[in-house]
Amino acid sequence: MTVRNSKGDEGGPLPGISGPFGTAAVLFEAWADSVKLKLDREEIAAVMPRTSFPAERTVSIIENFPLQIKR
């Protein structure tokens, strides 16, 4: 699979995850293997608005998202 920009140039490797990728699924798997959260658990919880949905649950969802992508 080749992706080209509006000028017709072929896309190159993506910083941090390489490429090219044969399918979108392979791209997402590579992303899931390399993604790093910019904030730690406490920082994420601190910026969460005070709602009935617990911040700790949100942190868990964020941390598990890459694993869900791989599945």
CHARMM internal coordinates of N, CA and C (Angstrom, degrees):
IC EDIT
DIST 1 N 1 CA 1.4497
DIST 1 CA 1 C 1.5274
ANGL 1 N 1 CA 1 C 107.59
DIST 1 C 2 N 1.3050
ANGL 1 CA 1 C 2 N 117.46
DIHE 1 N 1 CA 1 C 2 N 127.01
DIST 2 N 2 CA 1.4566
ANGL 1 C 2 N 2 CA 122.33
DIHE 1 CA 1 C 2 N 2 CA 178.69
DIST 2 CA 2 C 1.5162
ANGL 2 N 2 CA 2 C 109.04
DIHE 1 C 2 N 2 CA 2 C -117.69
DIST 2 C 3 N 1.3146
ANGL 2 CA 2 C 3 N 114.94
DIHE 2 N 2 CA 2 C 3 N 132.20
DIST 3 N 3 CA 1.4580
ANGL 2 C 3 N 3 CA 120.53
DIHE 2 CA 2 C 3 N 3 CA 177.70
DIST 3 CA 3 C 1.5189
ANGL 3 N 3 CA 3 C 107.77
DIHE 2 C 3 N 3 CA 3 C -109.78
DIST 3 C 4 N 1.3075
ANGL 3 CA 3 C 4 N 115.76
DIHE 3 N 3 CA 3 C 4 N 132.88
DIST 4 N 4 CA 1.4661
ANGL 3 C 4 N 4 CA 120.12
DIHE 3 CA 3 C 4 N 4 CA -179.53
DIST 4 CA 4 C 1.5227
ANGL 4 N 4 CA 4 C 109.62
DIHE 3 C 4 N 4 CA 4 C -121.66
DIST 4 C 5 N 1.3231
ANGL 4 CA 4 C 5 N 115.23
DIHE 4 N 4 CA 4 C 5 N 147.12
DIST 5 N 5 CA 1.4565
ANGL 4 C 5 N 5 CA 119.36
DIHE 4 CA 4 C 5 N 5 CA 176.71
DIST 5 CA 5 C 1.5262
ANGL 5 N 5 CA 5 C 110.18
DIHE 4 C 5 N 5 CA 5 C -84.22
DIST 5 C 6 N 1.3181
ANGL 5 CA 5 C 6 N 116.86
DIHE 5 N 5 CA 5 C 6 N -176.12
DIST 6 N 6 CA 1.4680
ANGL 5 C 6 N 6 CA 120.79
DIHE 5 CA 5 C 6 N 6 CA -175.78
DIST 6 CA 6 C 1.5349
ANGL 6 N 6 CA 6 C 112.87
DIHE 5 C 6 N 6 CA 6 C -63.87
DIST 6 C 7 N 1.3341
ANGL 6 CA 6 C 7 N 117.63
DIHE 6 N 6 CA 6 C 7 N -20.61
DIST 7 N 7 CA 1.4630
ANGL 6 C 7 N 7 CA 121.31
DIHE 6 CA 6 C 7 N 7 CA 177.93
DIST 7 CA 7 C 1.5283
ANGL 7 N 7 CA 7 C 112.29
DIHE 6 C 7 N 7 CA 7 C -89.01
DIST 7 C 8 N 1.3291
ANGL 7 CA 7 C 8 N 116.13
DIHE 7 N 7 CA 7 C 8 N -3.37
DIST 8 N 8 CA 1.4583
ANGL 7 C 8 N 8 CA 120.07
DIHE 7 CA 7 C 8 N 8 CA -179.61
DIST 8 CA 8 C 1.5087
ANGL 8 N 8 CA 8 C 114.12
DIHE 7 C 8 N 8 CA 8 C 89.27
DIST 8 C 9 N 1.3558
ANGL 8 CA 8 C 9 N 116.85
DIHE 8 N 8 CA 8 C 9 N 3.10
DIST 9 N 9 CA 1.4562
ANGL 8 C 9 N 9 CA 120.13
DIHE 8 CA 8 C 9 N 9 CA 179.34
DIST 9 CA 9 C 1.5250
ANGL 9 N 9 CA 9 C 110.01
DIHE 8 C 9 N 9 CA 9 C -77.59
DIST 9 C 10 N 1.3227
ANGL 9 CA 9 C 10 N 115.40
DIHE 9 N 9 CA 9 C 10 N 142.13
DIST 10 N 10 CA 1.4562
ANGL 9 C 10 N 10 CA 120.71
DIHE 9 CA 9 C 10 N 10 CA 178.65
DIST 10 CA 10 C 1.5251
ANGL 10 N 10 CA 10 C 109.85
DIHE 9 C 10 N 10 CA 10 C -75.55
DIST 10 C 11 N 1.3277
ANGL 10 CA 10 C 11 N 116.33
DIHE 10 N 10 CA 10 C 11 N 140.34
DIST 11 N 11 CA 1.4603
ANGL 10 C 11 N 11 CA 120.83
DIHE 10 CA 10 C 11 N 11 CA 178.90
DIST 11 CA 11 C 1.5192
ANGL 11 N 11 CA 11 C 110.80
DIHE 10 C 11 N 11 CA 11 C -70.68
DIST 11 C 12 N 1.3152
ANGL 11 CA 11 C 12 N 116.07
DIHE 11 N 11 CA 11 C 12 N 149.05
DIST 12 N 12 CA 1.4533
ANGL 11 C 12 N 12 CA 120.94
DIHE 11 CA 11 C 12 N 12 CA -179.47
DIST 12 CA 12 C 1.5134
ANGL 12 N 12 CA 12 C 111.42
DIHE 11 C 12 N 12 CA 12 C -104.72
DIST 12 C 13 N 1.3226
ANGL 12 CA 12 C 13 N 116.60
DIHE 12 N 12 CA 12 C 13 N -171.25
DIST 13 N 13 CA 1.4609
ANGL 12 C 13 N 13 CA 120.94
DIHE 12 CA 12 C 13 N 13 CA 179.02
DIST 13 CA 13 C 1.5324
ANGL 13 N 13 CA 13 C 111.25
DIHE 12 C 13 N 13 CA 13 C -60.85
DIST 13 C 14 N 1.3126
ANGL 13 CA 13 C 14 N 115.95
DIHE 13 N 13 CA 13 C 14 N 146.27
DIST 14 N 14 CA 1.4580
ANGL 13 C 14 N 14 CA 121.19
DIHE 13 CA 13 C 14 N 14 CA 177.12
DIST 14 CA 14 C 1.5270
ANGL 14 N 14 CA 14 C 109.24
DIHE 13 C 14 N 14 CA 14 C -86.55
DIST 14 C 15 N 1.3193
ANGL 14 CA 14 C 15 N 117.86
DIHE 14 N 14 CA 14 C 15 N 131.33
DIST 15 N 15 CA 1.4643
ANGL 14 C 15 N 15 CA 119.98
DIHE 14 CA 14 C 15 N 15 CA -179.60
DIST 15 CA 15 C 1.5276
ANGL 15 N 15 CA 15 C 111.39
DIHE 14 C 15 N 15 CA 15 C -55.48
DIST 15 C 16 N 1.3052
ANGL 15 CA 15 C 16 N 115.64
DIHE 15 N 15 CA 15 C 16 N 128.90
DIST 16 N 16 CA 1.4489
ANGL 15 C 16 N 16 CA 121.04
DIHE 15 CA 15 C 16 N 16 CA 176.39
DIST 16 CA 16 C 1.5102
ANGL 16 N 16 CA 16 C 116.02
DIHE 15 C 16 N 16 CA 16 C 88.40
DIST 16 C 17 N 1.3525
ANGL 16 CA 16 C 17 N 117.49
DIHE 16 N 16 CA 16 C 17 N -18.47
DIST 17 N 17 CA 1.4713
ANGL 16 C 17 N 17 CA 118.18
DIHE 16 CA 16 C 17 N 17 CA 179.95
DIST 17 CA 17 C 1.5233
ANGL 17 N 17 CA 17 C 113.41
DIHE 16 C 17 N 17 CA 17 C -131.70
DIST 17 C 18 N 1.3183
ANGL 17 CA 17 C 18 N 117.89
DIHE 17 N 17 CA 17 C 18 N -2.07
DIST 18 N 18 CA 1.4589
ANGL 17 C 18 N 18 CA 122.95
DIHE 17 CA 17 C 18 N 18 CA 173.84
DIST 18 CA 18 C 1.5185
ANGL 18 N 18 CA 18 C 113.22
DIHE 17 C 18 N 18 CA 18 C 75.85
DIST 18 C 19 N 1.3099
ANGL 18 CA 18 C 19 N 117.56
DIHE 18 N 18 CA 18 C 19 N -135.80
DIST 19 N 19 CA 1.4477
ANGL 18 C 19 N 19 CA 122.47
DIHE 18 CA 18 C 19 N 19 CA -175.17
DIST 19 CA 19 C 1.5126
ANGL 19 N 19 CA 19 C 109.49
DIHE 18 C 19 N 19 CA 19 C 115.59
DIST 19 C 20 N 1.2913
ANGL 19 CA 19 C 20 N 119.85
DIHE 19 N 19 CA 19 C 20 N -179.59
DIST 20 N 20 CA 1.4659
ANGL 19 C 20 N 20 CA 127.67
DIHE 19 CA 19 C 20 N 20 CA 1.47
DIST 20 CA 20 C 1.5282
ANGL 20 N 20 CA 20 C 111.02
DIHE 19 C 20 N 20 CA 20 C -70.31
DIST 20 C 21 N 1.3040
ANGL 20 CA 20 C 21 N 115.22
DIHE 20 N 20 CA 20 C 21 N 165.53
DIST 21 N 21 CA 1.4519
ANGL 20 C 21 N 21 CA 122.76
DIHE 20 CA 20 C 21 N 21 CA -177.01
DIST 21 CA 21 C 1.5191
ANGL 21 N 21 CA 21 C 109.45
DIHE 20 C 21 N 21 CA 21 C -117.96
DIST 21 C 22 N 1.3205
ANGL 21 CA 21 C 22 N 115.90
DIHE 21 N 21 CA 21 C 22 N 138.07
DIST 22 N 22 CA 1.4569
ANGL 21 C 22 N 22 CA 120.89
DIHE 21 CA 21 C 22 N 22 CA -178.55
DIST 22 CA 22 C 1.5109
ANGL 22 N 22 CA 22 C 113.50
DIHE 21 C 22 N 22 CA 22 C -71.57
DIST 22 C 23 N 1.3310
ANGL 22 CA 22 C 23 N 116.60
DIHE 22 N 22 CA 22 C 23 N -29.06
DIST 23 N 23 CA 1.4595
ANGL 22 C 23 N 23 CA 120.74
DIHE 22 CA 22 C 23 N 23 CA -179.85
DIST 23 CA 23 C 1.5228
ANGL 23 N 23 CA 23 C 109.31
DIHE 22 C 23 N 23 CA 23 C -143.06
DIST 23 C 24 N 1.3129
ANGL 23 CA 23 C 24 N 116.11
DIHE 23 N 23 CA 23 C 24 N 163.75
DIST 24 N 24 CA 1.4616
ANGL 23 C 24 N 24 CA 120.83
DIHE 23 CA 23 C 24 N 24 CA 176.28
DIST 24 CA 24 C 1.5238
ANGL 24 N 24 CA 24 C 110.37
DIHE 23 C 24 N 24 CA 24 C -63.50
DIST 24 C 25 N 1.3321
ANGL 24 CA 24 C 25 N 117.14
DIHE 24 N 24 CA 24 C 25 N -36.31
DIST 25 N 25 CA 1.4660
ANGL 24 C 25 N 25 CA 120.71
DIHE 24 CA 24 C 25 N 25 CA 179.80
DIST 25 CA 25 C 1.5288
ANGL 25 N 25 CA 25 C 111.03
DIHE 24 C 25 N 25 CA 25 C -60.28
DIST 25 C 26 N 1.3179
ANGL 25 CA 25 C 26 N 117.86
DIHE 25 N 25 CA 25 C 26 N -41.54
DIST 26 N 26 CA 1.4636
ANGL 25 C 26 N 26 CA 121.75
DIHE 25 CA 25 C 26 N 26 CA 179.20
DIST 26 CA 26 C 1.5330
ANGL 26 N 26 CA 26 C 109.85
DIHE 25 C 26 N 26 CA 26 C -66.44
DIST 26 C 27 N 1.3162
ANGL 26 CA 26 C 27 N 117.33
DIHE 26 N 26 CA 26 C 27 N -38.93
DIST 27 N 27 CA 1.4643
ANGL 26 C 27 N 27 CA 121.38
DIHE 26 CA 26 C 27 N 27 CA 176.03
DIST 27 CA 27 C 1.5289
ANGL 27 N 27 CA 27 C 110.38
DIHE 26 C 27 N 27 CA 27 C -59.91
DIST 27 C 28 N 1.3284
ANGL 27 CA 27 C 28 N 117.46
DIHE 27 N 27 CA 27 C 28 N -48.69
DIST 28 N 28 CA 1.4594
ANGL 27 C 28 N 28 CA 120.51
DIHE 27 CA 27 C 28 N 28 CA -178.58
DIST 28 CA 28 C 1.5253
ANGL 28 N 28 CA 28 C 111.57
DIHE 27 C 28 N 28 CA 28 C -65.43
DIST 28 C 29 N 1.3210
ANGL 28 CA 28 C 29 N 118.27
DIHE 28 N 28 CA 28 C 29 N -35.99
DIST 29 N 29 CA 1.4612
ANGL 28 C 29 N 29 CA 120.58
DIHE 28 CA 28 C 29 N 29 CA 176.32
DIST 29 CA 29 C 1.5240
ANGL 29 N 29 CA 29 C 110.94
DIHE 28 C 29 N 29 CA 29 C -64.38
DIST 29 C 30 N 1.3241
ANGL 29 CA 29 C 30 N 117.52
DIHE 29 N 29 CA 29 C 30 N -42.32
DIST 30 N 30 CA 1.4630
ANGL 29 C 30 N 30 CA 121.17
DIHE 29 CA 29 C 30 N 30 CA 178.00
DIST 30 CA 30 C 1.5258
ANGL 30 N 30 CA 30 C 110.45
DIHE 29 C 30 N 30 CA 30 C -63.81
DIST 30 C 31 N 1.3286
ANGL 30 CA 30 C 31 N 116.98
DIHE 30 N 30 CA 30 C 31 N -41.03
DIST 31 N 31 CA 1.4649
ANGL 30 C 31 N 31 CA 120.65
DIHE 30 CA 30 C 31 N 31 CA 177.08
DIST 31 CA 31 C 1.5246
ANGL 31 N 31 CA 31 C 110.00
DIHE 30 C 31 N 31 CA 31 C -61.74
DIST 31 C 32 N 1.3380
ANGL 31 CA 31 C 32 N 117.32
DIHE 31 N 31 CA 31 C 32 N -45.73
DIST 32 N 32 CA 1.4641
ANGL 31 C 32 N 32 CA 121.48
DIHE 31 CA 31 C 32 N 32 CA -178.37
DIST 32 CA 32 C 1.5299
ANGL 32 N 32 CA 32 C 111.35
DIHE 31 C 32 N 32 CA 32 C -61.49
DIST 32 C 33 N 1.3220
ANGL 32 CA 32 C 33 N 117.19
DIHE 32 N 32 CA 32 C 33 N -33.05
DIST 33 N 33 CA 1.4602
ANGL 32 C 33 N 33 CA 120.82
DIHE 32 CA 32 C 33 N 33 CA 179.08
DIST 33 CA 33 C 1.5238
ANGL 33 N 33 CA 33 C 112.70
DIHE 32 C 33 N 33 CA 33 C -73.57
DIST 33 C 34 N 1.3172
ANGL 33 CA 33 C 34 N 117.45
DIHE 33 N 33 CA 33 C 34 N -22.70
DIST 34 N 34 CA 1.4672
ANGL 33 C 34 N 34 CA 119.63
DIHE 33 CA 33 C 34 N 34 CA -172.48
DIST 34 CA 34 C 1.5247
ANGL 34 N 34 CA 34 C 114.93
DIHE 33 C 34 N 34 CA 34 C -112.70
DIST 34 C 35 N 1.3297
ANGL 34 CA 34 C 35 N 118.38
DIHE 34 N 34 CA 34 C 35 N -12.31
DIST 35 N 35 CA 1.4580
ANGL 34 C 35 N 35 CA 120.55
DIHE 34 CA 34 C 35 N 35 CA -174.12
DIST 35 CA 35 C 1.5271
ANGL 35 N 35 CA 35 C 111.13
DIHE 34 C 35 N 35 CA 35 C -66.27
DIST 35 C 36 N 1.3189
ANGL 35 CA 35 C 36 N 116.11
DIHE 35 N 35 CA 35 C 36 N 138.90
DIST 36 N 36 CA 1.4555
ANGL 35 C 36 N 36 CA 123.23
DIHE 35 CA 35 C 36 N 36 CA 176.32
DIST 36 CA 36 C 1.5215
ANGL 36 N 36 CA 36 C 107.81
DIHE 35 C 36 N 36 CA 36 C -128.81
DIST 36 C 37 N 1.3295
ANGL 36 CA 36 C 37 N 116.07
DIHE 36 N 36 CA 36 C 37 N 134.56
DIST 37 N 37 CA 1.4587
ANGL 36 C 37 N 37 CA 119.92
DIHE 36 CA 36 C 37 N 37 CA 176.95
DIST 37 CA 37 C 1.5204
ANGL 37 N 37 CA 37 C 109.74
DIHE 36 C 37 N 37 CA 37 C -69.17
DIST 37 C 38 N 1.3284
ANGL 37 CA 37 C 38 N 117.02
DIHE 37 N 37 CA 37 C 38 N 140.26
DIST 38 N 38 CA 1.4623
ANGL 37 C 38 N 38 CA 121.38
DIHE 37 CA 37 C 38 N 38 CA 179.23
DIST 38 CA 38 C 1.5207
ANGL 38 N 38 CA 38 C 111.52
DIHE 37 C 38 N 38 CA 38 C -80.07
DIST 38 C 39 N 1.3232
ANGL 38 CA 38 C 39 N 116.57
DIHE 38 N 38 CA 38 C 39 N -24.89
DIST 39 N 39 CA 1.4588
ANGL 38 C 39 N 39 CA 121.29
DIHE 38 CA 38 C 39 N 39 CA 179.99
DIST 39 CA 39 C 1.5238
ANGL 39 N 39 CA 39 C 109.07
DIHE 38 C 39 N 39 CA 39 C -115.76
DIST 39 C 40 N 1.3381
ANGL 39 CA 39 C 40 N 116.29
DIHE 39 N 39 CA 39 C 40 N 149.04
DIST 40 N 40 CA 1.4587
ANGL 39 C 40 N 40 CA 117.91
DIHE 39 CA 39 C 40 N 40 CA 175.24
DIST 40 CA 40 C 1.5289
ANGL 40 N 40 CA 40 C 109.64
DIHE 39 C 40 N 40 CA 40 C -84.96
DIST 40 C 41 N 1.3175
ANGL 40 CA 40 C 41 N 116.55
DIHE 40 N 40 CA 40 C 41 N 176.53
DIST 41 N 41 CA 1.4712
ANGL 40 C 41 N 41 CA 122.00
DIHE 40 CA 40 C 41 N 41 CA -175.06
DIST 41 CA 41 C 1.5239
ANGL 41 N 41 CA 41 C 112.08
DIHE 40 C 41 N 41 CA 41 C -54.92
DIST 41 C 42 N 1.3242
ANGL 41 CA 41 C 42 N 116.38
DIHE 41 N 41 CA 41 C 42 N -44.40
DIST 42 N 42 CA 1.4660
ANGL 41 C 42 N 42 CA 120.10
DIHE 41 CA 41 C 42 N 42 CA -177.31
DIST 42 CA 42 C 1.5290
ANGL 42 N 42 CA 42 C 111.59
DIHE 41 C 42 N 42 CA 42 C -67.12
DIST 42 C 43 N 1.3296
ANGL 42 CA 42 C 43 N 116.56
DIHE 42 N 42 CA 42 C 43 N -39.84
DIST 43 N 43 CA 1.4646
ANGL 42 C 43 N 43 CA 119.93
DIHE 42 CA 42 C 43 N 43 CA 179.42
DIST 43 CA 43 C 1.5251
ANGL 43 N 43 CA 43 C 111.30
DIHE 42 C 43 N 43 CA 43 C -66.14
DIST 43 C 44 N 1.3307
ANGL 43 CA 43 C 44 N 117.04
DIHE 43 N 43 CA 43 C 44 N -40.23
DIST 44 N 44 CA 1.4588
ANGL 43 C 44 N 44 CA 120.30
DIHE 43 CA 43 C 44 N 44 CA 178.14
DIST 44 CA 44 C 1.5264
ANGL 44 N 44 CA 44 C 109.89
DIHE 43 C 44 N 44 CA 44 C -63.28
DIST 44 C 45 N 1.3264
ANGL 44 CA 44 C 45 N 116.05
DIHE 44 N 44 CA 44 C 45 N -46.68
DIST 45 N 45 CA 1.4664
ANGL 44 C 45 N 45 CA 120.12
DIHE 44 CA 44 C 45 N 45 CA 179.66
DIST 45 CA 45 C 1.5278
ANGL 45 N 45 CA 45 C 111.05
DIHE 44 C 45 N 45 CA 45 C -61.55
DIST 45 C 46 N 1.3320
ANGL 45 CA 45 C 46 N 117.52
DIHE 45 N 45 CA 45 C 46 N -36.37
DIST 46 N 46 CA 1.4673
ANGL 45 C 46 N 46 CA 121.36
DIHE 45 CA 45 C 46 N 46 CA -177.95
DIST 46 CA 46 C 1.5263
ANGL 46 N 46 CA 46 C 112.45
DIHE 45 C 46 N 46 CA 46 C -68.18
DIST 46 C 47 N 1.3270
ANGL 46 CA 46 C 47 N 118.18
DIHE 46 N 46 CA 46 C 47 N -32.06
DIST 47 N 47 CA 1.4672
ANGL 46 C 47 N 47 CA 120.12
DIHE 46 CA 46 C 47 N 47 CA -178.28
DIST 47 CA 47 C 1.5202
ANGL 47 N 47 CA 47 C 112.88
DIHE 46 C 47 N 47 CA 47 C -89.40
DIST 47 C 48 N 1.3161
ANGL 47 CA 47 C 48 N 116.97
DIHE 47 N 47 CA 47 C 48 N -6.63
DIST 48 N 48 CA 1.4638
ANGL 47 C 48 N 48 CA 120.43
DIHE 47 CA 47 C 48 N 48 CA 178.54
DIST 48 CA 48 C 1.5275
ANGL 48 N 48 CA 48 C 109.72
DIHE 47 C 48 N 48 CA 48 C -69.95
DIST 48 C 49 N 1.3142
ANGL 48 CA 48 C 49 N 116.37
DIHE 48 N 48 CA 48 C 49 N 136.84
DIST 49 N 49 CA 1.4655
ANGL 48 C 49 N 49 CA 117.92
DIHE 48 CA 48 C 49 N 49 CA 175.38
DIST 49 CA 49 C 1.5265
ANGL 49 N 49 CA 49 C 109.89
DIHE 48 C 49 N 49 CA 49 C -68.31
DIST 49 C 50 N 1.2887
ANGL 49 CA 49 C 50 N 115.94
DIHE 49 N 49 CA 49 C 50 N 153.13
DIST 50 N 50 CA 1.4693
ANGL 49 C 50 N 50 CA 120.82
DIHE 49 CA 49 C 50 N 50 CA 178.36
DIST 50 CA 50 C 1.5273
ANGL 50 N 50 CA 50 C 108.76
DIHE 49 C 50 N 50 CA 50 C -74.87
DIST 50 C 51 N 1.3155
ANGL 50 CA 50 C 51 N 115.97
DIHE 50 N 50 CA 50 C 51 N 105.13
DIST 51 N 51 CA 1.4676
ANGL 50 C 51 N 51 CA 121.67
DIHE 50 CA 50 C 51 N 51 CA 179.85
DIST 51 CA 51 C 1.5173
ANGL 51 N 51 CA 51 C 108.31
DIHE 50 C 51 N 51 CA 51 C -133.01
DIST 51 C 52 N 1.3046
ANGL 51 CA 51 C 52 N 115.80
DIHE 51 N 51 CA 51 C 52 N -179.23
DIST 52 N 52 CA 1.4581
ANGL 51 C 52 N 52 CA 120.10
DIHE 51 CA 51 C 52 N 52 CA 177.23
DIST 52 CA 52 C 1.5257
ANGL 52 N 52 CA 52 C 111.68
DIHE 51 C 52 N 52 CA 52 C -76.75
DIST 52 C 53 N 1.3374
ANGL 52 CA 52 C 53 N 117.71
DIHE 52 N 52 CA 52 C 53 N -12.34
DIST 53 N 53 CA 1.4629
ANGL 52 C 53 N 53 CA 121.76
DIHE 52 CA 52 C 53 N 53 CA 178.08
DIST 53 CA 53 C 1.5239
ANGL 53 N 53 CA 53 C 107.69
DIHE 52 C 53 N 53 CA 53 C -89.57
DIST 53 C 54 N 1.3325
ANGL 53 CA 53 C 54 N 118.92
DIHE 53 N 53 CA 53 C 54 N 118.25
DIST 54 N 54 CA 1.4681
ANGL 53 C 54 N 54 CA 121.09
DIHE 53 CA 53 C 54 N 54 CA -174.13
DIST 54 CA 54 C 1.5314
ANGL 54 N 54 CA 54 C 113.28
DIHE 53 C 54 N 54 CA 54 C -63.16
DIST 54 C 55 N 1.3097
ANGL 54 CA 54 C 55 N 115.98
DIHE 54 N 54 CA 54 C 55 N 136.73
DIST 55 N 55 CA 1.4627
ANGL 54 C 55 N 55 CA 121.38
DIHE 54 CA 54 C 55 N 55 CA 178.55
DIST 55 CA 55 C 1.5238
ANGL 55 N 55 CA 55 C 110.78
DIHE 54 C 55 N 55 CA 55 C -59.75
DIST 55 C 56 N 1.3184
ANGL 55 CA 55 C 56 N 117.49
DIHE 55 N 55 CA 55 C 56 N -37.63
DIST 56 N 56 CA 1.4641
ANGL 55 C 56 N 56 CA 120.66
DIHE 55 CA 55 C 56 N 56 CA -179.55
DIST 56 CA 56 C 1.5295
ANGL 56 N 56 CA 56 C 111.11
DIHE 55 C 56 N 56 CA 56 C -61.75
DIST 56 C 57 N 1.3143
ANGL 56 CA 56 C 57 N 117.45
DIHE 56 N 56 CA 56 C 57 N -35.49
DIST 57 N 57 CA 1.4723
ANGL 56 C 57 N 57 CA 121.15
DIHE 56 CA 56 C 57 N 57 CA 176.93
DIST 57 CA 57 C 1.5233
ANGL 57 N 57 CA 57 C 110.26
DIHE 56 C 57 N 57 CA 57 C -66.89
DIST 57 C 58 N 1.3200
ANGL 57 CA 57 C 58 N 116.78
DIHE 57 N 57 CA 57 C 58 N -41.00
DIST 58 N 58 CA 1.4636
ANGL 57 C 58 N 58 CA 120.95
DIHE 57 CA 57 C 58 N 58 CA 177.60
DIST 58 CA 58 C 1.5205
ANGL 58 N 58 CA 58 C 110.40
DIHE 57 C 58 N 58 CA 58 C -62.08
DIST 58 C 59 N 1.3235
ANGL 58 CA 58 C 59 N 116.95
DIHE 58 N 58 CA 58 C 59 N -43.93
DIST 59 N 59 CA 1.4712
ANGL 58 C 59 N 59 CA 121.19
DIHE 58 CA 58 C 59 N 59 CA 178.54
DIST 59 CA 59 C 1.5272
ANGL 59 N 59 CA 59 C 109.65
DIHE 58 C 59 N 59 CA 59 C -59.36
DIST 59 C 60 N 1.3183
ANGL 59 CA 59 C 60 N 117.31
DIHE 59 N 59 CA 59 C 60 N -43.46
DIST 60 N 60 CA 1.4596
ANGL 59 C 60 N 60 CA 121.49
DIHE 59 CA 59 C 60 N 60 CA 179.09
DIST 60 CA 60 C 1.5265
ANGL 60 N 60 CA 60 C 110.99
DIHE 59 C 60 N 60 CA 60 C -61.09
DIST 60 C 61 N 1.3183
ANGL 60 CA 60 C 61 N 117.17
DIHE 60 N 60 CA 60 C 61 N -43.17
DIST 61 N 61 CA 1.4700
ANGL 60 C 61 N 61 CA 121.40
DIHE 60 CA 60 C 61 N 61 CA 178.65
DIST 61 CA 61 C 1.5262
ANGL 61 N 61 CA 61 C 110.41
DIHE 60 C 61 N 61 CA 61 C -61.89
DIST 61 C 62 N 1.3291
ANGL 61 CA 61 C 62 N 116.66
DIHE 61 N 61 CA 61 C 62 N -44.80
DIST 62 N 62 CA 1.4691
ANGL 61 C 62 N 62 CA 121.02
DIHE 61 CA 61 C 62 N 62 CA -179.95
DIST 62 CA 62 C 1.5261
ANGL 62 N 62 CA 62 C 110.42
DIHE 61 C 62 N 62 CA 62 C -61.94
DIST 62 C 63 N 1.3271
ANGL 62 CA 62 C 63 N 116.64
DIHE 62 N 62 CA 62 C 63 N -45.63
DIST 63 N 63 CA 1.4615
ANGL 62 C 63 N 63 CA 120.35
DIHE 62 CA 62 C 63 N 63 CA -178.12
DIST 63 CA 63 C 1.5295
ANGL 63 N 63 CA 63 C 112.10
DIHE 62 C 63 N 63 CA 63 C -66.37
DIST 63 C 64 N 1.3176
ANGL 63 CA 63 C 64 N 118.06
DIHE 63 N 63 CA 63 C 64 N -33.21
DIST 64 N 64 CA 1.4587
ANGL 63 C 64 N 64 CA 121.31
DIHE 63 CA 63 C 64 N 64 CA -177.20
DIST 64 CA 64 C 1.5234
ANGL 64 N 64 CA 64 C 113.86
DIHE 63 C 64 N 64 CA 64 C -88.21
DIST 64 C 65 N 1.3121
ANGL 64 CA 64 C 65 N 117.77
DIHE 64 N 64 CA 64 C 65 N -9.90
DIST 65 N 65 CA 1.4597
ANGL 64 C 65 N 65 CA 121.00
DIHE 64 CA 64 C 65 N 65 CA -177.87
DIST 65 CA 65 C 1.5230
ANGL 65 N 65 CA 65 C 113.19
DIHE 64 C 65 N 65 CA 65 C -55.17
DIST 65 C 66 N 1.3534
ANGL 65 CA 65 C 66 N 119.85
DIHE 65 N 65 CA 65 C 66 N -47.97
DIST 66 N 66 CA 1.4773
ANGL 65 C 66 N 66 CA 118.62
DIHE 65 CA 65 C 66 N 66 CA 179.06
DIST 66 CA 66 C 1.5283
ANGL 66 N 66 CA 66 C 112.50
DIHE 65 C 66 N 66 CA 66 C -59.20
DIST 66 C 67 N 1.3296
ANGL 66 CA 66 C 67 N 118.15
DIHE 66 N 66 CA 66 C 67 N -38.36
DIST 67 N 67 CA 1.4653
ANGL 66 C 67 N 67 CA 120.44
DIHE 66 CA 66 C 67 N 67 CA 178.01
DIST 67 CA 67 C 1.5240
ANGL 67 N 67 CA 67 C 111.42
DIHE 66 C 67 N 67 CA 67 C -64.34
DIST 67 C 68 N 1.3192
ANGL 67 CA 67 C 68 N 116.56
DIHE 67 N 67 CA 67 C 68 N -38.14
DIST 68 N 68 CA 1.4597
ANGL 67 C 68 N 68 CA 120.42
DIHE 67 CA 67 C 68 N 68 CA 177.32
DIST 68 CA 68 C 1.5190
ANGL 68 N 68 CA 68 C 111.57
DIHE 67 C 68 N 68 CA 68 C -64.62
DIST 68 C 69 N 1.3289
ANGL 68 CA 68 C 69 N 116.31
DIHE 68 N 68 CA 68 C 69 N -38.26
DIST 69 N 69 CA 1.4715
ANGL 68 C 69 N 69 CA 120.75
DIHE 68 CA 68 C 69 N 69 CA 177.20
DIST 69 CA 69 C 1.5206
ANGL 69 N 69 CA 69 C 109.91
DIHE 68 C 69 N 69 CA 69 C -60.71
DIST 69 C 70 N 1.3324
ANGL 69 CA 69 C 70 N 116.93
DIHE 69 N 69 CA 69 C 70 N -43.58
DIST 70 N 70 CA 1.4677
ANGL 69 C 70 N 70 CA 120.36
DIHE 69 CA 69 C 70 N 70 CA -178.52
DIST 70 CA 70 C 1.5207
ANGL 70 N 70 CA 70 C 112.27
DIHE 69 C 70 N 70 CA 70 C -64.58
DIST 70 C 71 N 1.3249
ANGL 70 CA 70 C 71 N 116.78
DIHE 70 N 70 CA 70 C 71 N -32.90
DIST 71 N 71 CA 1.4737
ANGL 70 C 71 N 71 CA 119.23
DIHE 70 CA 70 C 71 N 71 CA -179.80
DIST 71 CA 71 C 1.5098
ANGL 71 N 71 CA 71 C 109.97
DIHE 70 C 71 N 71 CA 71 C -71.64
END
COOR INIT
IC SEED 1 N 1 CA 1 C
IC BUILD
